[in-house]
Amino acid sequence: MSQTRIVVLFGSLRSASFSKQVAEAAVATAPEGAEVSVYEGIGDIPFYNEDIDVPGSVPAAAEALRDAVGAGDGLLLITPEYNGTLPAVLKNAIDWLSRPFGAGAIKDKPVAIVSGSISPNAAKWAHADAVKSVGIAGGKIVDEAHLHFAVWGDRFGANHPREDAETLRELGEALRALVNAASGELVDA
């Protein structure tokens, strides 16, 4: 079995955000036969503008995102909830990945979405908006790979999510479902 490559995008620019920490924990739970890597340049991408999305003018940061996701077999999005929806930085990444229309890097790519917030709602509104945006952009939503973390400030506190056995188990299950969708092969637990 060849390596299945999963690219992780997280929707917070704060250096110690729970979104980033969950992304790091996802790397630690990569199933055998999978390579999970966190994309770090999401904050460098300018807001989507069709005027600069033309051959020879695409900003390097946007092109790098497209190349990274295009080279992957699946995509894991980790979103917090800002004012009841997904963060602009993550929505902007989805916009860049959706172009060119009908042939963007996200087209037919299996996508799983993990959401989390400090509220008991577990960022379910942001999750729903991410599902809608990814679906319209052409990604293939992997429902069985979705995950929600409620009150993650209390849950993780001063500990990194990779130190929480339940979090690692849940992320591992989500990643196995995503890898299965991306590879078309059964990945053992």
Number of C-alpha atoms within 10 A of each C-alpha: 9 7 13 21 21 27 23 25 26 29 26 23 16 10 9 10 15 25 26 24 17 24 26 19 20 26 22 15 22 22 19 14 15 21 17 26 21 16 15 13 13 20 16 13 18 16 15 18 12 11 8 12 16 11 7 8 10 16 16 13 15 22 15 16 23 21 13 15 22 18 13 22 23 29 29 26 23 28 31 30 22 15 10 14 18 25 19 13 20 21 20 20 22 25 20 26 27 23 19 14 13 12 13 21 25 28 21 18 22 26 28 29 28 26 28 26 22 17 14 12 17 21 27 24 18 25 26 15 16 26 22 13 17 26 17 13 23 21 25 21 22 23 15 15 24 24 20 20 21 17 17 18 16 11 15 16 11 8 12 15 23 21 11 13 10 11 20 20 13 17 25 21 20 25 28 23 20 29 33 19 23 22 19 9 11 11 18 9 9
